[in-house]
Amino acid sequence: MPLPQLDKLLGIDVYATKTSGIGGLIRESIDDFVVEEVLVDRSVAQVSGTIPQRVLGSSSEKQKFLICTMVKRNWDTFIAIKNIAISLDINQNRVQFAGIKDAKAATAQFITLENISMEEAARVSIKDIQVNPIGYVREQIGLFYLLGNTFTIAIKHIITEEAKVKEQITQTIQELDSLGGIPNFYGHQRFGTTRPITHLVGKALSQGNFKDAAMLFLANPSNHEHSESRAVRQELQLTGDFKRASKYFPKQLRFERLMLLHLAEHPSDFVGAFRQLPNKLQALFVQAHQSYLFNRFLSERVKADLPLNEAIVGDFVVSVERSGLPMTTVAKVAVQENLAEINNRIKAGKLRVALPIVGLKQRLSQGKMGQIETKVLREEGVDAENVWVNELARVGGKGGLRTAIAPITKFKIQNVSKGKALLRFILLRGCYATIVLREVIKPDDPISAGF
C-alpha cells in the first residue's frame, strides 16, 4: 500500500493494517477534533466547560496552587499559556500544564496557577480560551498526573460507500486490537504537518549547529503555510537581516519574533536567541529529533517482521501499572533465559516491549533490534554517544524508552451517515490520535486530509 511522502519524512514508513482506508477529511472545523484530558484520579476536563467537583484532592481552602480547566479552540498550547500569564500579569512559569494539546482542535485540559485566587482566575478573558477555576491543591500539575486523553473526532467527506464505512473501520480496529494496539509512532503534529522542520531544528541543535538550527526555524519556508509567512521567511533566507525581519515578521509568528528581537541586537548569539523561547519549547525541538529516530526504529522493526507485542532476545521490556501506564523509567532486557517468562507477562498485560528514545542517558537495544537501531543512526549521521552534549541539547536530550505498542480503549463508532463518521476513543498520554486515524483513513495526502 503506497505511503504518503510526508509520513516517510517523519519516519513513519509502514501501515500496521491491511484494510483499505475509508478516505475523508479531519478538522474541517475546529469542533470536529475534540480532545479532553484525563488525569490519574480519573478526573476529566470537558470541552463543554462542565467543571469537575474535586480534582487531585482540590479544596476551597486556599493553598499555593489553583487548579483550573483550560478550554481552548484553535490555540497552540504554549501561546495559550503565555496569554493567560499576560492576562494575569504573572511570569509564564507560574502557569503549568500536564500535556501539550492539538492546536487545530477544541481541547480541554487542567492547568495550575501559582499564587492566584479563584476570583482572579475567573476574570481571565481571552477569545476562544476559557479558564474555569476548580479549587486549590498543594502541588503544581505536571506530566506525572496525566493518564491520557479522550478523543471525539469527525471524519467528513468519506469516499467509501456508506454501507461499507462502519465495516471497514471495525475491521481496521480489530486488526489493531490483534496487535495489542497501534504502533506507538509519534504523530504528525509532533513535527509540524504543514512545515515539518521541528525535528530538523532539533538535530541541528543536538549537534551544536546553532546557526543552522535558527535559520531552519526562522527562514525555511513551506508551500503549505500562509503566503505572508512564506514570503517573510524567504526574504530572511536571502538577506540574513535579523533587524529588518524583527520588524516585518507577522505577529502570529510569535516565537520567531522573540528570537528575531534578540538576534537584531546580538546577531551571532544563536544560543541566546533560542533561550528566549519557553523551556518546554526549547526541549520540544530536541525531543522531536529523538521522536523521528524512534519512528524510524519502529518502522524498521515492522519491516523486519519483528513482533511489537512479543519480546525477542535483546529487547527492552517495561512494566505496566494498574492504570495501564507503562513504567518506562525502569526496564529489563530480554535474554534467552527469561524470554518465555517475559512473553507470558506480556500476554497477561503486565509488560510491554519498548524501544529507545536515543539520548544522553539511554543505550540502544541489544540483539536484532540493536542492529537495526545502529544501522538507522548510521544512515542518519547520528553519533549516539556524543550528539546530545551541549548547552541546548541538554534541555531535552536525556532520552528514555517508549513502548512499541499503545492500546486503544473504549473505541466506539458513534455515528455513520452522509459521508461522515464520528469516532470516540481513549489513548494513554503521549499517544497520538492521528496514528489511529491514518490507519482508518489511509490518506493520499495527510496535509489536505487535515492531519
LOKE-640445 format. One record per residue (C-alpha): z, x, y; residue number from 1; chain. Coordinates in steps of 0.001 Angstrom, whole numbers. Example, Ala and Ser with C-alpha at 12.3 -4.5 7.8 and 13.67 -1.06 7.14 Angstrom:
BEGIN
node z=7800&x=12300&y=-4500&pos=1&unit=A;
node z=7140&x=13670&y=-1060&pos=2&unit=A;
% end
This chain:
BEGIN
node z=0&x=0&y=0&pos=1&unit=A;
node z=-1036&x=1547&y=3363&pos=2&unit=A;
node z=1775&x=2658&y=5659&pos=3&unit=A;
node z=1705&x=2454&y=9468&pos=4&unit=A;
node z=1265&x=5819&y=11183&pos=5&unit=A;
node z=4380&x=5175&y=13271&pos=6&unit=A;
node z=6535&x=4872&y=10143&pos=7&unit=A;
node z=5234&x=8209&y=8891&pos=8&unit=A;
node z=6036&x=9828&y=12263&pos=9&unit=A;
node z=9637&x=8662&y=11801&pos=10&unit=A;
node z=9902&x=9983&y=8244&pos=11&unit=A;
node z=9700&x=6501&y=6647&pos=12&unit=A;
node z=6897&x=7238&y=4241&pos=13&unit=A;
node z=7378&x=4636&y=1459&pos=14&unit=A;
node z=7986&x=968&y=738&pos=15&unit=A;
node z=10658&x=65&y=-1785&pos=16&unit=A;
node z=8970&x=-3200&y=-2813&pos=17&unit=A;
node z=5554&x=-4008&y=-4252&pos=18&unit=A;
node z=5289&x=-7531&y=-2844&pos=19&unit=A;
node z=2673&x=-8380&y=-237&pos=20&unit=A;
node z=4037&x=-8708&y=3261&pos=21&unit=A;
node z=4079&x=-12096&y=4934&pos=22&unit=A;
node z=2930&x=-10627&y=8259&pos=23&unit=A;
node z=4175&x=-12050&y=11516&pos=24&unit=A;
node z=5931&x=-11061&y=14709&pos=25&unit=A;
node z=9581&x=-10450&y=15560&pos=26&unit=A;
node z=11169&x=-10505&y=19035&pos=27&unit=A;
node z=8568&x=-12778&y=20615&pos=28&unit=A;
node z=11531&x=-13913&y=22701&pos=29&unit=A;
node z=14939&x=-12310&y=23119&pos=30&unit=A;
node z=16738&x=-15052&y=21200&pos=31&unit=A;
node z=14504&x=-14501&y=18163&pos=32&unit=A;
node z=16620&x=-11454&y=17303&pos=33&unit=A;
node z=20365&x=-12157&y=17288&pos=34&unit=A;
node z=22974&x=-9525&y=16373&pos=35&unit=A;
node z=26661&x=-10425&y=16024&pos=36&unit=A;
node z=29217&x=-7709&y=15345&pos=37&unit=A;
node z=31766&x=-7980&y=12532&pos=38&unit=A;
node z=34967&x=-5892&y=12571&pos=39&unit=A;
node z=37019&x=-4685&y=9601&pos=40&unit=A;
node z=39513&x=-7519&y=10183&pos=41&unit=A;
node z=36518&x=-9917&y=9804&pos=42&unit=A;
node z=36527&x=-10870&y=13483&pos=43&unit=A;
node z=33036&x=-11874&y=14622&pos=44&unit=A;
node z=31635&x=-11573&y=18133&pos=45&unit=A;
node z=29381&x=-14570&y=18709&pos=46&unit=A;
node z=26361&x=-14841&y=20976&pos=47&unit=A;
node z=27394&x=-18433&y=21738&pos=48&unit=A;
node z=30327&x=-16944&y=23675&pos=49&unit=A;
node z=32934&x=-18538&y=21396&pos=50&unit=A;
node z=35982&x=-16299&y=21791&pos=51&unit=A;
node z=37959&x=-15281&y=18686&pos=52&unit=A;
node z=41659&x=-16119&y=18907&pos=53&unit=A;
node z=43021&x=-12815&y=17661&pos=54&unit=A;
node z=41191&x=-9520&y=17165&pos=55&unit=A;
node z=42708&x=-6293&y=15791&pos=56&unit=A;
node z=46201&x=-7615&y=16428&pos=57&unit=A;
node z=45495&x=-8532&y=20053&pos=58&unit=A;
node z=48128&x=-10392&y=22058&pos=59&unit=A;
node z=48776&x=-11722&y=25554&pos=60&unit=A;
node z=51418&x=-9015&y=26110&pos=61&unit=A;
node z=49864&x=-6507&y=28493&pos=62&unit=A;
node z=49032&x=-3121&y=26957&pos=63&unit=A;
node z=46785&x=-195&y=27828&pos=64&unit=A;
node z=43559&x=-1650&y=26386&pos=65&unit=A;
node z=41991&x=-5062&y=26828&pos=66&unit=A;
node z=39643&x=-6168&y=24064&pos=67&unit=A;
node z=36710&x=-8401&y=25013&pos=68&unit=A;
node z=33429&x=-9610&y=23645&pos=69&unit=A;
node z=30316&x=-8438&y=25445&pos=70&unit=A;
node z=27316&x=-10738&y=25056&pos=71&unit=A;
node z=24071&x=-9288&y=26401&pos=72&unit=A;
node z=20415&x=-10246&y=26397&pos=73&unit=A;
node z=17662&x=-7660&y=26822&pos=74&unit=A;
node z=20072&x=-4877&y=27792&pos=75&unit=A;
node z=20366&x=-1332&y=26459&pos=76&unit=A;
node z=23970&x=-840&y=25292&pos=77&unit=A;
node z=24583&x=2299&y=27363&pos=78&unit=A;
node z=23167&x=768&y=30529&pos=79&unit=A;
node z=25135&x=-2446&y=30000&pos=80&unit=A;
node z=28364&x=-440&y=29624&pos=81&unit=A;
node z=27549&x=1570&y=32743&pos=82&unit=A;
node z=27022&x=-1614&y=34766&pos=83&unit=A;
node z=30297&x=-3107&y=33570&pos=84&unit=A;
node z=32084&x=82&y=34667&pos=85&unit=A;
node z=30383&x=-113&y=38075&pos=86&unit=A;
node z=31346&x=-3781&y=38403&pos=87&unit=A;
node z=34987&x=-2909&y=37661&pos=88&unit=A;
node z=34838&x=263&y=39826&pos=89&unit=A;
node z=36097&x=2441&y=36959&pos=90&unit=A;
node z=34901&x=5542&y=35121&pos=91&unit=A;
node z=32457&x=4695&y=32344&pos=92&unit=A;
node z=34707&x=6425&y=29783&pos=93&unit=A;
node z=37208&x=3606&y=30237&pos=94&unit=A;
node z=34728&x=1188&y=28638&pos=95&unit=A;
node z=34403&x=1787&y=24901&pos=96&unit=A;
node z=32394&x=129&y=22138&pos=97&unit=A;
node z=32086&x=440&y=18369&pos=98&unit=A;
node z=28331&x=326&y=17775&pos=99&unit=A;
node z=25022&x=548&y=19625&pos=100&unit=A;
node z=23149&x=-2749&y=19505&pos=101&unit=A;
node z=19441&x=-3507&y=19828&pos=102&unit=A;
node z=18188&x=-3633&y=23419&pos=103&unit=A;
node z=15448&x=-6224&y=22956&pos=104&unit=A;
node z=17777&x=-8805&y=21416&pos=105&unit=A;
node z=20631&x=-11207&y=22056&pos=106&unit=A;
node z=23722&x=-9336&y=20909&pos=107&unit=A;
node z=27466&x=-9866&y=20818&pos=108&unit=A;
node z=29958&x=-7071&y=20254&pos=109&unit=A;
node z=33510&x=-6026&y=21008&pos=110&unit=A;
node z=34458&x=-3634&y=23812&pos=111&unit=A;
node z=37762&x=-2347&y=25168&pos=112&unit=A;
node z=38580&x=-1803&y=28833&pos=113&unit=A;
node z=41288&x=706&y=29705&pos=114&unit=A;
node z=43983&x=-460&y=32155&pos=115&unit=A;
node z=42090&x=-3596&y=33151&pos=116&unit=A;
node z=43666&x=-7057&y=33263&pos=117&unit=A;
node z=42191&x=-10215&y=31745&pos=118&unit=A;
node z=41732&x=-11605&y=35241&pos=119&unit=A;
node z=39748&x=-8552&y=36384&pos=120&unit=A;
node z=37535&x=-8628&y=33284&pos=121&unit=A;
node z=36826&x=-12328&y=33711&pos=122&unit=A;
node z=35424&x=-11627&y=37196&pos=123&unit=A;
node z=32648&x=-9326&y=35901&pos=124&unit=A;
node z=29372&x=-10931&y=36926&pos=125&unit=A;
node z=26133&x=-9273&y=35768&pos=126&unit=A;
node z=22870&x=-11062&y=34999&pos=127&unit=A;
node z=22459&x=-11571&y=31241&pos=128&unit=A;
node z=25783&x=-9870&y=30454&pos=129&unit=A;
node z=28903&x=-11881&y=29706&pos=130&unit=A;
node z=32355&x=-10301&y=29304&pos=131&unit=A;
node z=34918&x=-12535&y=27580&pos=132&unit=A;
node z=38494&x=-11191&y=27543&pos=133&unit=A;
node z=40465&x=-11855&y=24335&pos=134&unit=A;
node z=43785&x=-10026&y=24576&pos=135&unit=A;
node z=45495&x=-6656&y=24741&pos=136&unit=A;
node z=45533&x=-4001&y=21992&pos=137&unit=A;
node z=47202&x=-622&y=21556&pos=138&unit=A;
node z=44086&x=1431&y=20815&pos=139&unit=A;
node z=40559&x=1539&y=22178&pos=140&unit=A;
node z=37804&x=319&y=19908&pos=141&unit=A;
node z=35565&x=2740&y=18039&pos=142&unit=A;
node z=33332&x=3084&y=15003&pos=143&unit=A;
node z=36356&x=3079&y=12677&pos=144&unit=A;
node z=36891&x=-637&y=13379&pos=145&unit=A;
node z=33278&x=-1699&y=12810&pos=146&unit=A;
node z=32375&x=-3309&y=9470&pos=147&unit=A;
node z=28808&x=-4417&y=10132&pos=148&unit=A;
node z=26549&x=-6952&y=11798&pos=149&unit=A;
node z=25234&x=-10426&y=11083&pos=150&unit=A;
node z=21536&x=-10795&y=11915&pos=151&unit=A;
node z=19739&x=-14061&y=12611&pos=152&unit=A;
node z=16049&x=-13333&y=13013&pos=153&unit=A;
node z=12987&x=-15488&y=13607&pos=154&unit=A;
node z=9652&x=-14219&y=12297&pos=155&unit=A;
node z=6803&x=-16011&y=14057&pos=156&unit=A;
node z=3003&x=-16165&y=13743&pos=157&unit=A;
node z=3203&x=-15627&y=9994&pos=158&unit=A;
node z=-232&x=-15150&y=8452&pos=159&unit=A;
node z=708&x=-16170&y=4887&pos=160&unit=A;
node z=203&x=-19748&y=3745&pos=161&unit=A;
node z=3340&x=-21753&y=4433&pos=162&unit=A;
node z=3728&x=-22773&y=782&pos=163&unit=A;
node z=3938&x=-19107&y=-243&pos=164&unit=A;
node z=6163&x=-17718&y=2533&pos=165&unit=A;
node z=9502&x=-18636&y=1007&pos=166&unit=A;
node z=8363&x=-17467&y=-2426&pos=167&unit=A;
node z=7223&x=-14064&y=-1136&pos=168&unit=A;
node z=10377&x=-13482&y=903&pos=169&unit=A;
node z=12505&x=-14413&y=-2110&pos=170&unit=A;
node z=10572&x=-12038&y=-4372&pos=171&unit=A;
node z=10949&x=-9186&y=-1881&pos=172&unit=A;
node z=14707&x=-9678&y=-1616&pos=173&unit=A;
node z=15011&x=-9933&y=-5408&pos=174&unit=A;
node z=13203&x=-6595&y=-5736&pos=175&unit=A;
node z=15573&x=-5045&y=-3211&pos=176&unit=A;
node z=18605&x=-6542&y=-4963&pos=177&unit=A;
node z=17439&x=-4999&y=-8244&pos=178&unit=A;
node z=17512&x=-1604&y=-6491&pos=179&unit=A;
node z=21000&x=-2282&y=-5138&pos=180&unit=A;
node z=19794&x=-2953&y=-1585&pos=181&unit=A;
node z=17398&x=-1420&y=924&pos=182&unit=A;
node z=16624&x=2294&y=1079&pos=183&unit=A;
node z=19032&x=3246&y=3842&pos=184&unit=A;
node z=16454&x=4573&y=6306&pos=185&unit=A;
node z=17265&x=4901&y=9980&pos=186&unit=A;
node z=15194&x=2219&y=11696&pos=187&unit=A;
node z=12543&x=2438&y=14380&pos=188&unit=A;
node z=14922&x=1816&y=17290&pos=189&unit=A;
node z=16842&x=4992&y=16397&pos=190&unit=A;
node z=13859&x=6959&y=17667&pos=191&unit=A;
node z=12285&x=4641&y=20233&pos=192&unit=A;
node z=9475&x=2441&y=18955&pos=193&unit=A;
node z=7163&x=2385&y=21980&pos=194&unit=A;
node z=7972&x=6005&y=22817&pos=195&unit=A;
node z=9231&x=7681&y=19619&pos=196&unit=A;
node z=10386&x=11005&y=21044&pos=197&unit=A;
node z=14183&x=10862&y=20698&pos=198&unit=A;
node z=14196&x=12962&y=17509&pos=199&unit=A;
node z=11753&x=15454&y=19036&pos=200&unit=A;
node z=14080&x=15895&y=22024&pos=201&unit=A;
node z=16931&x=16375&y=19558&pos=202&unit=A;
node z=15027&x=19017&y=17605&pos=203&unit=A;
node z=14336&x=20985&y=20788&pos=204&unit=A;
node z=17997&x=20690&y=21852&pos=205&unit=A;
node z=19319&x=21781&y=18471&pos=206&unit=A;
node z=17033&x=24836&y=18551&pos=207&unit=A;
node z=18133&x=25743&y=22078&pos=208&unit=A;
node z=14782&x=24927&y=23703&pos=209&unit=A;
node z=16402&x=23067&y=26588&pos=210&unit=A;
node z=13427&x=23049&y=28973&pos=211&unit=A;
node z=11124&x=21708&y=26241&pos=212&unit=A;
node z=13712&x=19032&y=25443&pos=213&unit=A;
node z=13962&x=17965&y=29083&pos=214&unit=A;
node z=10205&x=17774&y=29562&pos=215&unit=A;
node z=9802&x=15767&y=26353&pos=216&unit=A;
node z=12348&x=13247&y=27591&pos=217&unit=A;
node z=11167&x=13113&y=31196&pos=218&unit=A;
node z=7455&x=13791&y=31146&pos=219&unit=A;
node z=5955&x=12861&y=27791&pos=220&unit=A;
node z=4119&x=9563&y=28435&pos=221&unit=A;
node z=3328&x=6906&y=25852&pos=222&unit=A;
node z=399&x=4499&y=25826&pos=223&unit=A;
node z=2801&x=1731&y=24826&pos=224&unit=A;
node z=5250&x=1964&y=27746&pos=225&unit=A;
node z=4935&x=283&y=31149&pos=226&unit=A;
node z=1978&x=1613&y=33130&pos=227&unit=A;
node z=4208&x=2640&y=36060&pos=228&unit=A;
node z=6475&x=4671&y=33787&pos=229&unit=A;
node z=3468&x=6259&y=32103&pos=230&unit=A;
node z=1950&x=7264&y=35452&pos=231&unit=A;
node z=5086&x=8953&y=36816&pos=232&unit=A;
node z=5615&x=10867&y=33600&pos=233&unit=A;
node z=2018&x=12070&y=33697&pos=234&unit=A;
node z=2422&x=13301&y=37266&pos=235&unit=A;
node z=5640&x=15179&y=36435&pos=236&unit=A;
node z=3906&x=16679&y=33414&pos=237&unit=A;
node z=1161&x=18011&y=35711&pos=238&unit=A;
node z=3284&x=19144&y=38683&pos=239&unit=A;
node z=6718&x=20024&y=37264&pos=240&unit=A;
node z=8077&x=18943&y=40662&pos=241&unit=A;
node z=11558&x=17564&y=39894&pos=242&unit=A;
node z=12454&x=16912&y=43533&pos=243&unit=A;
node z=9420&x=14724&y=44075&pos=244&unit=A;
node z=9902&x=12983&y=40731&pos=245&unit=A;
node z=13530&x=12167&y=41594&pos=246&unit=A;
node z=12210&x=10087&y=44500&pos=247&unit=A;
node z=9400&x=8170&y=42778&pos=248&unit=A;
node z=10648&x=7593&y=39206&pos=249&unit=A;
node z=11232&x=3814&y=38887&pos=250&unit=A;
node z=14797&x=2529&y=38921&pos=251&unit=A;
node z=14598&x=1218&y=35374&pos=252&unit=A;
node z=14318&x=4824&y=34116&pos=253&unit=A;
node z=17995&x=5305&y=34941&pos=254&unit=A;
node z=18834&x=8165&y=32620&pos=255&unit=A;
node z=15700&x=10081&y=33581&pos=256&unit=A;
node z=16669&x=9675&y=37243&pos=257&unit=A;
node z=20152&x=11074&y=36580&pos=258&unit=A;
node z=18590&x=14211&y=35104&pos=259&unit=A;
node z=15972&x=14488&y=37841&pos=260&unit=A;
node z=18559&x=14266&y=40624&pos=261&unit=A;
node z=20318&x=17272&y=39068&pos=262&unit=A;
node z=17078&x=19202&y=38485&pos=263&unit=A;
node z=15955&x=18541&y=42063&pos=264&unit=A;
node z=18892&x=20734&y=43188&pos=265&unit=A;
node z=19070&x=23022&y=40124&pos=266&unit=A;
node z=15505&x=23219&y=38767&pos=267&unit=A;
node z=16292&x=25651&y=35938&pos=268&unit=A;
node z=19605&x=24152&y=34783&pos=269&unit=A;
node z=18361&x=22008&y=31909&pos=270&unit=A;
node z=21691&x=22070&y=30086&pos=271&unit=A;
node z=23377&x=20753&y=33222&pos=272&unit=A;
node z=20721&x=18042&y=33504&pos=273&unit=A;
node z=21448&x=16744&y=30002&pos=274&unit=A;
node z=25158&x=16795&y=30813&pos=275&unit=A;
node z=24533&x=14170&y=33486&pos=276&unit=A;
node z=23985&x=11707&y=30635&pos=277&unit=A;
node z=26793&x=9852&y=28796&pos=278&unit=A;
node z=28230&x=11915&y=25925&pos=279&unit=A;
node z=27137&x=9328&y=23365&pos=280&unit=A;
node z=23560&x=9507&y=24615&pos=281&unit=A;
node z=23586&x=13316&y=24515&pos=282&unit=A;
node z=24739&x=13090&y=20912&pos=283&unit=A;
node z=22089&x=10484&y=20126&pos=284&unit=A;
node z=19237&x=12935&y=20699&pos=285&unit=A;
node z=20502&x=15475&y=18174&pos=286&unit=A;
node z=21536&x=12728&y=15769&pos=287&unit=A;
node z=18025&x=11228&y=15963&pos=288&unit=A;
node z=16593&x=14525&y=14739&pos=289&unit=A;
node z=19120&x=14543&y=11907&pos=290&unit=A;
node z=18133&x=10928&y=11178&pos=291&unit=A;
node z=14464&x=11891&y=10969&pos=292&unit=A;
node z=15285&x=14628&y=8439&pos=293&unit=A;
node z=17381&x=12160&y=6424&pos=294&unit=A;
node z=14457&x=9714&y=6397&pos=295&unit=A;
node z=12194&x=12438&y=5082&pos=296&unit=A;
node z=14696&x=13349&y=2354&pos=297&unit=A;
node z=14942&x=9717&y=1274&pos=298&unit=A;
node z=11168&x=9179&y=1348&pos=299&unit=A;
node z=10583&x=12258&y=-779&pos=300&unit=A;
node z=13255&x=11128&y=-3263&pos=301&unit=A;
node z=11472&x=7795&y=-3693&pos=302&unit=A;
node z=8086&x=9525&y=-4030&pos=303&unit=A;
node z=9525&x=11814&y=-6702&pos=304&unit=A;
node z=10589&x=8672&y=-8613&pos=305&unit=A;
node z=14255&x=9680&y=-8475&pos=306&unit=A;
node z=16702&x=6740&y=-8580&pos=307&unit=A;
node z=18540&x=5505&y=-5490&pos=308&unit=A;
node z=21309&x=3638&y=-7284&pos=309&unit=A;
node z=21914&x=6171&y=-10031&pos=310&unit=A;
node z=23009&x=9791&y=-9725&pos=311&unit=A;
node z=21226&x=12802&y=-11153&pos=312&unit=A;
node z=22717&x=16276&y=-11510&pos=313&unit=A;
node z=23276&x=17838&y=-8083&pos=314&unit=A;
node z=23595&x=14563&y=-6151&pos=315&unit=A;
node z=26433&x=13791&y=-3782&pos=316&unit=A;
node z=28323&x=10583&y=-4553&pos=317&unit=A;
node z=30846&x=8832&y=-2304&pos=318&unit=A;
node z=33499&x=6196&y=-2969&pos=319&unit=A;
node z=33213&x=2619&y=-1722&pos=320&unit=A;
node z=36128&x=866&y=-10&pos=321&unit=A;
node z=37117&x=-2694&y=-897&pos=322&unit=A;
node z=35369&x=-3801&y=2288&pos=323&unit=A;
node z=32116&x=-2382&y=933&pos=324&unit=A;
node z=32007&x=513&y=3403&pos=325&unit=A;
node z=31209&x=3908&y=1878&pos=326&unit=A;
node z=33727&x=6705&y=2435&pos=327&unit=A;
node z=31222&x=9345&y=3457&pos=328&unit=A;
node z=33765&x=11933&y=4608&pos=329&unit=A;
node z=34867&x=12581&y=1006&pos=330&unit=A;
node z=32302&x=13317&y=-1686&pos=331&unit=A;
node z=31890&x=14815&y=-5124&pos=332&unit=A;
node z=28854&x=16413&y=-6726&pos=333&unit=A;
node z=27399&x=15026&y=-9934&pos=334&unit=A;
node z=27320&x=17619&y=-12727&pos=335&unit=A;
node z=26295&x=17161&y=-16342&pos=336&unit=A;
node z=29923&x=16843&y=-17465&pos=337&unit=A;
node z=30786&x=13926&y=-15148&pos=338&unit=A;
node z=27349&x=12283&y=-14869&pos=339&unit=A;
node z=27973&x=9420&y=-17319&pos=340&unit=A;
node z=31314&x=8554&y=-15719&pos=341&unit=A;
node z=29827&x=8678&y=-12205&pos=342&unit=A;
node z=26947&x=6374&y=-13142&pos=343&unit=A;
node z=29325&x=3905&y=-14756&pos=344&unit=A;
node z=31261&x=3789&y=-11489&pos=345&unit=A;
node z=28032&x=3357&y=-9512&pos=346&unit=A;
node z=27148&x=351&y=-11711&pos=347&unit=A;
node z=30629&x=-1044&y=-11049&pos=348&unit=A;
node z=30061&x=-750&y=-7278&pos=349&unit=A;
node z=32760&x=1904&y=-6809&pos=350&unit=A;
node z=30475&x=4832&y=-5969&pos=351&unit=A;
node z=27102&x=5311&y=-4248&pos=352&unit=A;
node z=24591&x=8134&y=-4184&pos=353&unit=A;
node z=24488&x=9887&y=-798&pos=354&unit=A;
node z=22082&x=12303&y=854&pos=355&unit=A;
node z=22956&x=14882&y=3505&pos=356&unit=A;
node z=22616&x=14428&y=7239&pos=357&unit=A;
node z=21841&x=18066&y=7928&pos=358&unit=A;
node z=24198&x=19725&y=10388&pos=359&unit=A;
node z=26648&x=22474&y=11134&pos=360&unit=A;
node z=29235&x=21291&y=8594&pos=361&unit=A;
node z=27071&x=19740&y=5881&pos=362&unit=A;
node z=25486&x=21579&y=2971&pos=363&unit=A;
node z=22438&x=20397&y=1079&pos=364&unit=A;
node z=22394&x=18635&y=-2279&pos=365&unit=A;
node z=22028&x=20644&y=-5468&pos=366&unit=A;
node z=19617&x=20238&y=-8375&pos=367&unit=A;
node z=16257&x=18465&y=-7910&pos=368&unit=A;
node z=17344&x=16755&y=-4689&pos=369&unit=A;
node z=18432&x=20072&y=-3198&pos=370&unit=A;
node z=14988&x=21493&y=-3939&pos=371&unit=A;
node z=13354&x=18542&y=-2186&pos=372&unit=A;
node z=15595&x=18939&y=879&pos=373&unit=A;
node z=14920&x=22678&y=1106&pos=374&unit=A;
node z=11169&x=22023&y=962&pos=375&unit=A;
node z=11389&x=19388&y=3737&pos=376&unit=A;
node z=13390&x=21705&y=6016&pos=377&unit=A;
node z=10876&x=24487&y=5452&pos=378&unit=A;
node z=7998&x=22139&y=6353&pos=379&unit=A;
node z=9866&x=21021&y=9482&pos=380&unit=A;
node z=10682&x=24574&y=10584&pos=381&unit=A;
node z=14431&x=23919&y=10477&pos=382&unit=A;
node z=16966&x=26644&y=9704&pos=383&unit=A;
node z=19893&x=24586&y=8418&pos=384&unit=A;
node z=22313&x=27493&y=8777&pos=385&unit=A;
node z=21838&x=28296&y=12482&pos=386&unit=A;
node z=19978&x=25469&y=14199&pos=387&unit=A;
node z=22996&x=23414&y=15308&pos=388&unit=A;
node z=24987&x=26108&y=17123&pos=389&unit=A;
node z=24599&x=25805&y=20909&pos=390&unit=A;
node z=26334&x=24082&y=23808&pos=391&unit=A;
node z=24439&x=20803&y=23470&pos=392&unit=A;
node z=23736&x=20577&y=19733&pos=393&unit=A;
node z=27500&x=20661&y=19081&pos=394&unit=A;
node z=27712&x=17245&y=20738&pos=395&unit=A;
node z=26051&x=15613&y=17756&pos=396&unit=A;
node z=25172&x=18289&y=15229&pos=397&unit=A;
node z=28043&x=18296&y=12722&pos=398&unit=A;
node z=26124&x=16384&y=10084&pos=399&unit=A;
node z=27590&x=14458&y=7162&pos=400&unit=A;
node z=26480&x=12135&y=4381&pos=401&unit=A;
node z=24706&x=8776&y=4299&pos=402&unit=A;
node z=24246&x=6546&y=1296&pos=403&unit=A;
node z=20758&x=6317&y=-190&pos=404&unit=A;
node z=21001&x=2556&y=-550&pos=405&unit=A;
node z=22523&x=-187&y=1616&pos=406&unit=A;
node z=23455&x=-3626&y=265&pos=407&unit=A;
node z=22130&x=-6812&y=1856&pos=408&unit=A;
node z=24743&x=-9575&y=1719&pos=409&unit=A;
node z=24646&x=-13332&y=2314&pos=410&unit=A;
node z=20857&x=-13326&y=2678&pos=411&unit=A;
node z=19583&x=-16801&y=3472&pos=412&unit=A;
node z=16202&x=-18257&y=4375&pos=413&unit=A;
node z=17418&x=-20825&y=6868&pos=414&unit=A;
node z=14066&x=-22411&y=7575&pos=415&unit=A;
node z=10330&x=-22003&y=6988&pos=416&unit=A;
node z=7880&x=-24161&y=8943&pos=417&unit=A;
node z=4791&x=-23962&y=11153&pos=418&unit=A;
node z=4212&x=-20232&y=10763&pos=419&unit=A;
node z=7849&x=-19369&y=11368&pos=420&unit=A;
node z=10678&x=-18182&y=9110&pos=421&unit=A;
node z=14327&x=-17982&y=10161&pos=422&unit=A;
node z=16385&x=-15437&y=8194&pos=423&unit=A;
node z=20091&x=-14605&y=8243&pos=424&unit=A;
node z=21867&x=-11715&y=6518&pos=425&unit=A;
node z=24642&x=-9164&y=6891&pos=426&unit=A;
node z=24352&x=-5375&y=6809&pos=427&unit=A;
node z=27094&x=-2768&y=6921&pos=428&unit=A;
node z=27473&x=-642&y=10051&pos=429&unit=A;
node z=24778&x=1928&y=10618&pos=430&unit=A;
node z=22189&x=-31&y=8622&pos=431&unit=A;
node z=19041&x=-1416&y=10216&pos=432&unit=A;
node z=17725&x=-4966&y=10035&pos=433&unit=A;
node z=14226&x=-3677&y=10795&pos=434&unit=A;
node z=14235&x=-1819&y=7462&pos=435&unit=A;
node z=14772&x=-5162&y=5697&pos=436&unit=A;
node z=12120&x=-6788&y=7881&pos=437&unit=A;
node z=9476&x=-4096&y=7285&pos=438&unit=A;
node z=9743&x=-4803&y=3543&pos=439&unit=A;
node z=9346&x=-8555&y=4169&pos=440&unit=A;
node z=6567&x=-8332&y=6805&pos=441&unit=A;
node z=4850&x=-5030&y=5926&pos=442&unit=A;
node z=3271&x=-4824&y=9401&pos=443&unit=A;
node z=-18&x=-3039&y=10009&pos=444&unit=A;
node z=1240&x=-2059&y=13468&pos=445&unit=A;
node z=5041&x=-2082&y=13924&pos=446&unit=A;
node z=4739&x=-1972&y=17735&pos=447&unit=A;
node z=2585&x=-5084&y=18068&pos=448&unit=A;
node z=4749&x=-6745&y=15398&pos=449&unit=A;
node z=7828&x=-6317&y=17597&pos=450&unit=A;
node z=9610&x=-3516&y=15747&pos=451&unit=A;
% end
